[in-house]
């Protein structure tokens, strides 16, 4: 079972993970601050501080876990794919 043609490189997987971390960080910070009141939370200054701390922390998770976790998950899902279902090219 060779998937080299349909499988993105490790570099691509990590870059996509970092972009996902950035978007998730923005959404989480904004949502939390809006729920507790933008002004009461500190406004843009607090938003910037939270992003400056939260995004690097999420990047550490991506850079430390994704290189190990993604290939294992890929093997697991390919092994447990229902019969007759083909991999779809990107």
PyMOL commands that set and color helices and strands:
alter all, ss='L'
color gray80, all
select helices_A, chain A and resi 10-35+38-41+43-79
alter helices_A, ss='H'
color red, helices_A
deselect
rebuild
show_as cartoon
